Amino acid sequence: FAVPEQQARRPREPRQRTRPDLSVLADVDRSQLQRATTRGLKQFGLFLELNDYPGVQGLLPFALVPARLRDSVKEDYADGNEMDVLIHEVDVEARKLTLSLMHNKRPDVSKW
């Protein structure tokens, strides 16, 4: 069984994924909640796009989601659903954005 040359499979070229410039987030207040839309679900976390920064996507790793919330986050936030997140870490050079659901800081008790 011979396959005509035109129909023969050609090796796929690696798909180049462009990542947006995250320097737009350099001055964003990380204590402020950001509205984001779910763009993908993987075993290790959710990919979300920040609504106020079109094209800017980040990862909400399940490791940063409290254990009691993990199952509901996986089930309730399908593609296109919105949620509030915090900017956890911005690596402008590597163009990686990590998001979280909660503050990872202790309360400032000096004001009490």
C-alpha positions, 0 to 999 in steps of 0.5 A: 500500500503506497501513499502518494507523495502529496498525502505523505505526512510531513514532520510537524514544525514545533509550534512557537508560542508567543508569550506577552510582555509582562512588564505591564504588570510591574507596577500592579498592586499584588494585594488587589484581586484581578478578575481572570477568565479560565483558558485551560485546565491541566493536572497541575493547575488552571491557565487564566487570562487577566481580564484587564490585560488582554492576552496576558495569561498566567498559571494558578498552580494547584499547589497554591490552592488550599487543599480544601478548595482544590476539588471545587476549583477543578470542577467549577472553573471550566473554560470561559468561567471567571474568578478572582485571583492575586498576582503571586509572581511575575517573571518578566524575563522568562515571561511567566506569571503565577497566580494565587487565590490567597495572600501568602503574607502574614497580617501586619500586626504593627497597626493593631 
